Amino acid sequence: MFYALVVLDMNVKNGGFSQYYYNSAGKYLDMSLLACKKMGLNKYEDVIEKANKVYLENNSKDSNDINFTESNRTRFSELNKEYYHLEIDNQMYKVLRGFIKSNKQIFISK
């Protein structure tokens, strides 16, 4: 889950949701939503869920051929703005840091 969120965040911050879907081909759609749900990132979950719906209108989770229409790109642009607005205070990374601190045994081996 942690990895799915970091991959999503890095791609969206670098080139938006279209880059995220282009690079991951939808591999982490479900995992990123599950991670948001488990970690209480409800606002992120809402934006990611909307972006996933846009992506799945013309693509499948298992396809390697990515298809974006102009409408998809326009809608992704709006969702990018929503996502960037959430990132003003780096809330996602605050939650992820807390998760790591609470679950050190998962991340640190002896």
N, CA, C and O atoms as a GROMACS GRO file, in nm:
protein
  440
    1MET      N    1   0.082  -0.119   0.000
    1MET     CA    2   0.000   0.000   0.000
    1MET      C    3   0.086   0.126   0.000
    1MET      O    4   0.060   0.222  -0.072
    2PHE      N    5   0.189   0.122   0.083
    2PHE     CA    6   0.280   0.237   0.093
    2PHE      C    7   0.340   0.266  -0.044
    2PHE      O    8   0.341   0.380  -0.090
    3TYR      N    9   0.390   0.163  -0.108
    3TYR     CA   10   0.452   0.178  -0.240
    3TYR      C   11   0.354   0.234  -0.342
    3TYR      O   12   0.389   0.322  -0.421
    4ALA      N   13   0.230   0.183  -0.341
    4ALA     CA   14   0.129   0.229  -0.436
    4ALA      C   15   0.104   0.379  -0.422
    4ALA      O   16   0.089   0.449  -0.522
    5LEU      N   17   0.099   0.428  -0.298
    5LEU     CA   18   0.077   0.572  -0.278
    5LEU      C   19   0.197   0.656  -0.319
    5LEU      O   20   0.180   0.763  -0.377
    6VAL      N   21   0.316   0.608  -0.290
    6VAL     CA   22   0.436   0.683  -0.327
    6VAL      C   23   0.449   0.690  -0.479
    6VAL      O   24   0.482   0.795  -0.533
    7VAL      N   25   0.424   0.580  -0.548
    7VAL     CA   26   0.429   0.578  -0.694
    7VAL      C   27   0.327   0.676  -0.751
    7VAL      O   28   0.358   0.755  -0.841
    8LEU      N   29   0.207   0.671  -0.698
    8LEU     CA   30   0.103   0.763  -0.744
    8LEU      C   31   0.146   0.907  -0.721
    8LEU      O   32   0.140   0.989  -0.812
    9ASP      N   33   0.189   0.939  -0.600
    9ASP     CA   34   0.226   1.075  -0.565
    9ASP      C   35   0.340   1.127  -0.651
    9ASP      O   36   0.334   1.240  -0.701
   10MET      N   37   0.442   1.048  -0.669
   10MET     CA   38   0.557   1.092  -0.749
   10MET      C   39   0.517   1.119  -0.893
   10MET      O   40   0.559   1.219  -0.952
   11ASN      N   41   0.436   1.032  -0.950
   11ASN     CA   42   0.394   1.050  -1.088
   11ASN      C   43   0.300   1.168  -1.105
   11ASN      O   44   0.315   1.248  -1.198
   12VAL      N   45   0.203   1.181  -1.015
   12VAL     CA   46   0.107   1.292  -1.028
   12VAL      C   47   0.178   1.426  -1.008
   12VAL      O   48   0.149   1.522  -1.078
   13LYS      N   49   0.269   1.432  -0.913
   13LYS     CA   50   0.342   1.557  -0.893
   13LYS      C   51   0.435   1.589  -1.009
   13LYS      O   52   0.461   1.706  -1.036
   14ASN      N   53   0.484   1.489  -1.076
   14ASN     CA   54   0.576   1.511  -1.187
   14ASN      C   55   0.505   1.544  -1.317
   14ASN      O   56   0.550   1.630  -1.392
   15GLY      N   57   0.394   1.476  -1.345
   15GLY     CA   58   0.329   1.498  -1.474
   15GLY      C   59   0.179   1.482  -1.473
   15GLY      O   60   0.116   1.479  -1.579
   16GLY      N   61   0.122   1.471  -1.356
   16GLY     CA   62  -0.023   1.460  -1.344
   16GLY      C   63  -0.073   1.317  -1.353
   16GLY      O   64   0.004   1.222  -1.368
   17PHE      N   65  -0.204   1.305  -1.343
   17PHE     CA   66  -0.266   1.172  -1.345
   17PHE      C   67  -0.241   1.100  -1.477
   17PHE      O   68  -0.228   0.978  -1.478
   18SER      N   69  -0.236   1.173  -1.588
   18SER     CA   70  -0.211   1.105  -1.716
   18SER      C   71  -0.075   1.037  -1.715
   18SER      O   72  -0.060   0.928  -1.770
   19GLN      N   73   0.025   1.100  -1.654
   19GLN     CA   74   0.156   1.035  -1.643
   19GLN      C   75   0.149   0.912  -1.553
   19GLN      O   76   0.208   0.809  -1.583
   20TYR      N   77   0.078   0.925  -1.443
   20TYR     CA   78   0.064   0.812  -1.350
   20TYR      C   79   0.006   0.691  -1.422
   20TYR      O   80   0.059   0.580  -1.412
   21TYR      N   81  -0.103   0.711  -1.495
   21TYR     CA   82  -0.166   0.598  -1.563
   21TYR      C   83  -0.081   0.549  -1.679
   21TYR      O   84  -0.077   0.429  -1.706
   22TYR      N   85  -0.016   0.638  -1.748
   22TYR     CA   86   0.071   0.597  -1.858
   22TYR      C   87   0.186   0.510  -1.805
   22TYR      O   88   0.217   0.407  -1.864
   23ASN      N   89   0.247   0.550  -1.694
   23ASN     CA   90   0.361   0.476  -1.639
   23ASN      C   91   0.320   0.346  -1.570
   23ASN      O   92   0.393   0.248  -1.578
   24SER      N   93   0.206   0.344  -1.504
   24SER     CA   94   0.168   0.225  -1.427
   24SER      C   95   0.066   0.138  -1.499
   24SER      O   96   0.043   0.024  -1.458
   25ALA      N   97   0.006   0.188  -1.606
   25ALA     CA   98  -0.096   0.116  -1.682
   25ALA      C   99  -0.206   0.062  -1.591
   25ALA      O  100  -0.261  -0.046  -1.615
   26GLY      N  101  -0.238   0.137  -1.488
   26GLY     CA  102  -0.348   0.098  -1.402
   26GLY      C  103  -0.318  -0.010  -1.300
   26GLY      O  104  -0.410  -0.060  -1.234
   27LYS      N  105  -0.191  -0.048  -1.287
   27LYS     CA  106  -0.154  -0.157  -1.196
   27LYS      C  107  -0.194  -0.134  -1.051
   27LYS      O  108  -0.228  -0.228  -0.980
   28TYR      N  109  -0.192  -0.008  -1.007
   28TYR     CA  110  -0.210   0.021  -0.866
   28TYR      C  111  -0.343   0.089  -0.835
   28TYR      O  112  -0.359   0.147  -0.728
   29LEU      N  113  -0.438   0.082  -0.926
   29LEU     CA  114  -0.567   0.149  -0.905
   29LEU      C  115  -0.631   0.109  -0.772
   29LEU      O  116  -0.662   0.195  -0.689
   30ASP      N  117  -0.649  -0.018  -0.754
   30ASP     CA  118  -0.716  -0.067  -0.633
   30ASP      C  119  -0.631  -0.049  -0.508
   30ASP      O  120  -0.683  -0.013  -0.403
   31MET      N  121  -0.503  -0.072  -0.520
   31MET     CA  122  -0.414  -0.064  -0.403
   31MET      C  123  -0.403   0.078  -0.351
   31MET      O  124  -0.399   0.100  -0.230
   32SER      N  125  -0.397   0.176  -0.440
   32SER     CA  126  -0.387   0.314  -0.393
   32SER      C  127  -0.515   0.356  -0.320
   32SER      O  128  -0.508   0.429  -0.221
   33LEU      N  129  -0.630   0.312  -0.368
   33LEU     CA  130  -0.755   0.344  -0.299
   33LEU      C  131  -0.763   0.274  -0.164
   33LEU      O  132  -0.807   0.334  -0.066
   34LEU      N  133  -0.722   0.149  -0.159
   34LEU     CA  134  -0.722   0.075  -0.034
   34LEU      C  135  -0.628   0.142   0.068
   34LEU      O  136  -0.662   0.153   0.185
   35ALA      N  137  -0.513   0.185   0.022
   35ALA     CA  138  -0.417   0.252   0.110
   35ALA      C  139  -0.477   0.380   0.166
   35ALA      O  140  -0.463   0.408   0.286
   36CYS      N  141  -0.541   0.458   0.083
   36CYS     CA  142  -0.605   0.582   0.131
   36CYS      C  143  -0.711   0.552   0.235
   36CYS      O  144  -0.721   0.619   0.338
   37LYS      N  145  -0.790   0.450   0.207
   37LYS     CA  146  -0.898   0.412   0.299
   37LYS      C  147  -0.840   0.368   0.434
   37LYS      O  148  -0.886   0.412   0.539
   38LYS      N  149  -0.739   0.281   0.431
   38LYS     CA  150  -0.680   0.227   0.554
   38LYS      C  151  -0.608   0.335   0.635
   38LYS      O  152  -0.602   0.327   0.758
   39MET      N  153  -0.554   0.436   0.567
   39MET     CA  154  -0.476   0.538   0.635
   39MET      C  155  -0.556   0.665   0.663
   39MET      O  156  -0.502   0.762   0.715
   40GLY      N  157  -0.685   0.663   0.629
   40GLY     CA  158  -0.770   0.778   0.659
   40GLY      C  159  -0.748   0.898   0.569
   40GLY      O  160  -0.777   1.011   0.608
   41LEU      N  161  -0.696   0.876   0.450
   41LEU     CA  162  -0.672   0.984   0.354
   41LEU      C  163  -0.795   1.001   0.264
   41LEU      O  164  -0.788   0.980   0.143
   42ASN      N  165  -0.906   1.037   0.325
   42ASN     CA  166  -1.035   1.039   0.256
   42ASN      C  167  -1.040   1.136   0.139
   42ASN      O  168  -1.098   1.104   0.035
   43LYS      N  169  -0.982   1.254   0.154
   43LYS     CA  170  -0.986   1.351   0.044
   43LYS      C  171  -0.904   1.303  -0.074
   43LYS      O  172  -0.942   1.323  -0.190
   44TYR      N  173  -0.790   1.239  -0.046
   44TYR     CA  174  -0.709   1.181  -0.153
   44TYR      C  175  -0.786   1.067  -0.220
   44TYR      O  176  -0.787   1.054  -0.342
   45GLU      N  177  -0.850   0.986  -0.138
   45GLU     CA  178  -0.927   0.875  -0.191
   45GLU      C  179  -1.032   0.924  -0.290
   45GLU      O  180  -1.051   0.865  -0.396
   46ASP      N  181  -1.101   1.033  -0.256
   46ASP     CA  182  -1.204   1.088  -0.344
   46ASP      C  183  -1.146   1.131  -0.479
   46ASP      O  184  -1.202   1.100  -0.584
   47VAL      N  185  -1.033   1.202  -0.476
   47VAL     CA  186  -0.972   1.250  -0.601
   47VAL      C  187  -0.920   1.132  -0.683
   47VAL      O  188  -0.940   1.128  -0.804
   48ILE      N  189  -0.854   1.038  -0.617
   48ILE     CA  190  -0.799   0.922  -0.688
   48ILE      C  191  -0.911   0.837  -0.748
   48ILE      O  192  -0.899   0.787  -0.860
   49GLU      N  193  -1.020   0.822  -0.674
   49GLU     CA  194  -1.133   0.745  -0.725
   49GLU      C  195  -1.192   0.811  -0.850
   49GLU      O  196  -1.227   0.742  -0.946
   50LYS      N  197  -1.204   0.944  -0.849
   50LYS     CA  198  -1.252   1.016  -0.968
   50LYS      C  199  -1.157   0.996  -1.086
   50LYS      O  200  -1.201   0.972  -1.198
   51ALA      N  201  -1.028   1.006  -1.060
   51ALA     CA  202  -0.928   0.988  -1.166
   51ALA      C  203  -0.933   0.845  -1.221
   51ALA      O  204  -0.922   0.824  -1.342
   52ASN      N  205  -0.948   0.747  -1.132
   52ASN     CA  206  -0.958   0.608  -1.177
   52ASN      C  207  -1.078   0.588  -1.269
   52ASN      O  208  -1.070   0.517  -1.369
   53LYS      N  209  -1.190   0.652  -1.235
   53LYS     CA  210  -1.309   0.640  -1.320
   53LYS      C  211  -1.283   0.698  -1.459
   53LYS      O  212  -1.323   0.640  -1.560
   54VAL      N  213  -1.217   0.812  -1.464
   54VAL     CA  214  -1.183   0.873  -1.593
   54VAL      C  215  -1.094   0.778  -1.673
   54VAL      O  216  -1.117   0.755  -1.791
   55TYR      N  217  -0.993   0.725  -1.608
   55TYR     CA  218  -0.901   0.633  -1.675
   55TYR      C  219  -0.974   0.510  -1.729
   55TYR      O  220  -0.952   0.468  -1.842
   56LEU      N  221  -1.062   0.452  -1.646
   56LEU     CA  222  -1.129   0.327  -1.683
   56LEU      C  223  -1.238   0.345  -1.789
   56LEU      O  224  -1.291   0.246  -1.840
   57GLU      N  225  -1.273   0.468  -1.821
   57GLU     CA  226  -1.370   0.491  -1.928
   57GLU      C  227  -1.317   0.443  -2.063
   57GLU      O  228  -1.395   0.400  -2.148
   58ASN      N  229  -1.184   0.449  -2.083
   58ASN     CA  230  -1.125   0.412  -2.212
   58ASN      C  231  -1.014   0.309  -2.200
   58ASN      O  232  -0.950   0.275  -2.300
   59ASN      N  233  -0.991   0.259  -2.079
   59ASN     CA  234  -0.881   0.165  -2.058
   59ASN      C  235  -0.924   0.059  -1.958
   59ASN      O  236  -1.019   0.078  -1.882
   60SER      N  237  -0.854  -0.052  -1.960
   60SER     CA  238  -0.881  -0.155  -1.860
   60SER      C  239  -0.761  -0.165  -1.767
   60SER      O  240  -0.652  -0.117  -1.799
   61LYS      N  241  -0.781  -0.226  -1.653
   61LYS     CA  242  -0.672  -0.242  -1.556
   61LYS      C  243  -0.559  -0.327  -1.613
   61LYS      O  244  -0.444  -0.311  -1.573
   62ASP      N  245  -0.592  -0.416  -1.705
   62ASP     CA  246  -0.495  -0.513  -1.755
   62ASP      C  247  -0.432  -0.475  -1.889
   62ASP      O  248  -0.347  -0.547  -1.941
   63SER      N  249  -0.473  -0.363  -1.945
   63SER     CA  250  -0.425  -0.325  -2.078
   63SER      C  251  -0.288  -0.258  -2.072
   63SER      O  252  -0.260  -0.181  -1.980
   64ASN      N  253  -0.205  -0.287  -2.169
   64ASN     CA  254  -0.077  -0.219  -2.182
   64ASN      C  255  -0.087  -0.102  -2.281
   64ASN      O  256   0.003  -0.018  -2.287
   65ASP      N  257  -0.195  -0.098  -2.358
   65ASP     CA  258  -0.219   0.011  -2.452
   65ASP      C  259  -0.304   0.117  -2.384
   65ASP      O  260  -0.421   0.094  -2.354
   66ILE      N  261  -0.246   0.232  -2.359
   66ILE     CA  262  -0.316   0.340  -2.290
   66ILE      C  263  -0.382   0.430  -2.392
   66ILE      O  264  -0.320   0.472  -2.490
   67ASN      N  265  -0.509   0.461  -2.368
   67ASN     CA  266  -0.585   0.546  -2.459
   67ASN      C  267  -0.642   0.664  -2.380
   67ASN      O  268  -0.722   0.644  -2.288
   68PHE      N  269  -0.602   0.785  -2.415
   68PHE     CA  270  -0.656   0.905  -2.353
   68PHE      C  271  -0.722   0.991  -2.459
   68PHE      O  272  -0.664   1.020  -2.563
   69THR      N  273  -0.845   1.030  -2.431
   69THR     CA  274  -0.913   1.124  -2.520
   69THR      C  275  -0.883   1.266  -2.472
   69THR      O  276  -0.828   1.286  -2.364
   70GLU      N  277  -0.919   1.362  -2.553
   70GLU     CA  278  -0.902   1.502  -2.512
   70GLU      C  279  -0.985   1.532  -2.388
   70GLU      O  280  -0.944   1.608  -2.301
   71SER      N  281  -1.102   1.470  -2.381
   71SER     CA  282  -1.188   1.486  -2.264
   71SER      C  283  -1.120   1.431  -2.138
   71SER      O  284  -1.125   1.493  -2.032
   72ASN      N  285  -1.055   1.315  -2.152
   72ASN     CA  286  -0.980   1.258  -2.039
   72ASN      C  287  -0.873   1.356  -1.992
   72ASN      O  288  -0.859   1.381  -1.872
   73ARG      N  289  -0.799   1.409  -2.084
   73ARG     CA  290  -0.689   1.501  -2.049
   73ARG      C  291  -0.741   1.625  -1.977
   73ARG      O  292  -0.681   1.672  -1.881
   74THR      N  293  -0.853   1.678  -2.025
   74THR     CA  294  -0.912   1.796  -1.962
   74THR      C  295  -0.958   1.762  -1.820
   74THR      O  296  -0.934   1.839  -1.727
   75ARG      N  297  -1.023   1.649  -1.804
   75ARG     CA  298  -1.070   1.609  -1.671
   75ARG      C  299  -0.952   1.578  -1.578
   75ARG      O  300  -0.956   1.611  -1.460
   76PHE      N  301  -0.848   1.514  -1.631
   76PHE     CA  302  -0.728   1.490  -1.550
   76PHE      C  303  -0.666   1.621  -1.504
   76PHE      O  304  -0.618   1.632  -1.391
   77SER      N  305  -0.668   1.721  -1.590
   77SER     CA  306  -0.612   1.851  -1.555
   77SER      C  307  -0.684   1.909  -1.434
   77SER      O  308  -0.620   1.963  -1.344
   78GLU      N  309  -0.815   1.899  -1.431
   78GLU     CA  310  -0.893   1.947  -1.316
   78GLU      C  311  -0.863   1.864  -1.191
   78GLU      O  312  -0.851   1.918  -1.081
   79LEU      N  313  -0.852   1.733  -1.208
   79LEU     CA  314  -0.821   1.646  -1.094
   79LEU      C  315  -0.679   1.669  -1.043
   79LEU      O  316  -0.654   1.658  -0.923
   80ASN      N  317  -0.588   1.701  -1.133
   80ASN     CA  318  -0.451   1.737  -1.090
   80ASN      C  319  -0.456   1.856  -0.996
   80ASN      O  320  -0.389   1.857  -0.893
   81LYS      N  321  -0.535   1.956  -1.032
   81LYS     CA  322  -0.547   2.076  -0.948
   81LYS      C  323  -0.603   2.040  -0.810
   81LYS      O  324  -0.555   2.090  -0.709
   82GLU      N  325  -0.703   1.953  -0.808
   82GLU     CA  326  -0.759   1.909  -0.679
   82GLU      C  327  -0.652   1.839  -0.596
   82GLU      O  328  -0.638   1.864  -0.476
   83TYR      N  329  -0.576   1.752  -0.661
   83TYR     CA  330  -0.470   1.678  -0.591
   83TYR      C  331  -0.364   1.773  -0.538
   83TYR      O  332  -0.323   1.763  -0.423
   84TYR      N  333  -0.318   1.864  -0.622
   84TYR     CA  334  -0.214   1.958  -0.581
   84TYR      C  335  -0.261   2.044  -0.464
   84TYR      O  336  -0.182   2.078  -0.376
   85HIS      N  337  -0.388   2.079  -0.464
   85HIS     CA  338  -0.442   2.158  -0.353
   85HIS      C  339  -0.434   2.079  -0.222
   85HIS      O  340  -0.406   2.137  -0.117
   86LEU      N  341  -0.458   1.949  -0.227
   86LEU     CA  342  -0.446   1.865  -0.107
   86LEU      C  343  -0.303   1.861  -0.057
   86LEU      O  344  -0.279   1.845   0.063
   87GLU      N  345  -0.208   1.874  -0.147
   87GLU     CA  346  -0.067   1.860  -0.113
   87GLU      C  347  -0.004   1.987  -0.056
   87GLU      O  348   0.116   1.989  -0.030
   88ILE      N  349  -0.083   2.091  -0.038
   88ILE     CA  350  -0.028   2.216   0.014
   88ILE      C  351   0.043   2.194   0.148
   88ILE      O  352   0.149   2.253   0.173
   89ASP      N  353  -0.014   2.109   0.233
   89ASP     CA  354   0.048   2.085   0.364
   89ASP      C  355   0.112   1.946   0.374
   89ASP      O  356   0.140   1.900   0.484
   90ASN      N  357   0.136   1.880   0.262
   90ASN     CA  358   0.200   1.747   0.259
   90ASN      C  359   0.130   1.646   0.350
   90ASN      O  360   0.196   1.565   0.414
   91GLN      N  361  -0.001   1.652   0.355
   91GLN     CA  362  -0.077   1.565   0.443
   91GLN      C  363  -0.048   1.417   0.419
   91GLN      O  364  -0.036   1.340   0.514
   92MET      N  365  -0.036   1.378   0.293
   92MET     CA  366  -0.012   1.237   0.265
   92MET      C  367   0.116   1.189   0.333
   92MET      O  368   0.117   1.082   0.394
   93TYR      N  369   0.223   1.266   0.322
   93TYR     CA  370   0.349   1.222   0.379
   93TYR      C  371   0.350   1.228   0.532
   93TYR      O  372   0.422   1.152   0.596
   94LYS      N  373   0.271   1.316   0.588
   94LYS     CA  374   0.256   1.318   0.734
   94LYS      C  375   0.191   1.188   0.780
   94LYS      O  376   0.233   1.127   0.878
   95VAL      N  377   0.088   1.147   0.708
   95VAL     CA  378   0.019   1.022   0.741
   95VAL      C  379   0.111   0.902   0.717
   95VAL      O  380   0.115   0.811   0.799
   96LEU      N  381   0.184   0.902   0.606
   96LEU     CA  382   0.275   0.791   0.576
   96LEU      C  383   0.386   0.780   0.681
   96LEU      O  384   0.421   0.670   0.724
   97ARG      N  385   0.440   0.894   0.723
   97ARG     CA  386   0.543   0.892   0.830
   97ARG      C  387   0.486   0.832   0.957
   97ARG      O  388   0.552   0.751   1.023
   98GLY      N  389   0.365   0.873   0.993
   98GLY     CA  390   0.300   0.818   1.111
   98GLY      C  391   0.278   0.668   1.099
   98GLY      O  392   0.295   0.594   1.196
   99PHE      N  393   0.242   0.623   0.979
   99PHE     CA  394   0.222   0.480   0.955
   99PHE      C  395   0.353   0.404   0.972
   99PHE      O  396   0.355   0.297   1.033
  100ILE      N  397   0.460   0.458   0.920
  100ILE     CA  398   0.591   0.393   0.934
  100ILE      C  399   0.631   0.387   1.081
  100ILE      O  400   0.676   0.283   1.129
  101LYS      N  401   0.616   0.496   1.151
  101LYS     CA  402   0.653   0.499   1.294
  101LYS      C  403   0.572   0.398   1.374
  101LYS      O  404   0.624   0.336   1.467
  102SER      N  405   0.445   0.383   1.340
  102SER     CA  406   0.358   0.290   1.412
  102SER      C  407   0.380   0.144   1.372
  102SER      O  408   0.338   0.053   1.442
  103ASN      N  409   0.446   0.123   1.259
  103ASN     CA  410   0.466  -0.012   1.207
  103ASN      C  411   0.612  -0.036   1.171
  103ASN      O  412   0.642  -0.089   1.064
  104LYS      N  413   0.701   0.003   1.259
  104LYS     CA  414   0.845  -0.008   1.231
  104LYS      C  415   0.886  -0.148   1.193
  104LYS      O  416   0.974  -0.166   1.108
  105GLN      N  417   0.825  -0.248   1.253
  105GLN     CA  418   0.864  -0.386   1.227
  105GLN      C  419   0.846  -0.425   1.080
  105GLN      O  420   0.914  -0.515   1.032
  106ILE      N  421   0.756  -0.359   1.010
  106ILE     CA  422   0.734  -0.388   0.870
  106ILE      C  423   0.845  -0.330   0.783
  106ILE      O  424   0.882  -0.389   0.681
  107PHE      N  425   0.900  -0.215   0.823
  107PHE     CA  426   0.992  -0.140   0.741
  107PHE      C  427   1.138  -0.158   0.779
  107PHE      O  428   1.227  -0.135   0.697
  108ILE      N  429   1.164  -0.199   0.902
  108ILE     CA  430   1.302  -0.209   0.949
  108ILE      C  431   1.331  -0.352   0.991
  108ILE      O  432   1.263  -0.407   1.078
  109SER      N  433   1.432  -0.411   0.929
  109SER     CA  434   1.470  -0.546   0.970
  109SER      C  435   1.588  -0.539   1.067
  109SER      O  436   1.665  -0.443   1.065
  110LYS      N  437   1.599  -0.639   1.148
  110LYS     CA  438   1.707  -0.641   1.250
  110LYS      C  439   1.829  -0.709   1.195
  110LYS      O  440   1.929  -0.721   1.265
   0.00000   0.00000   0.00000
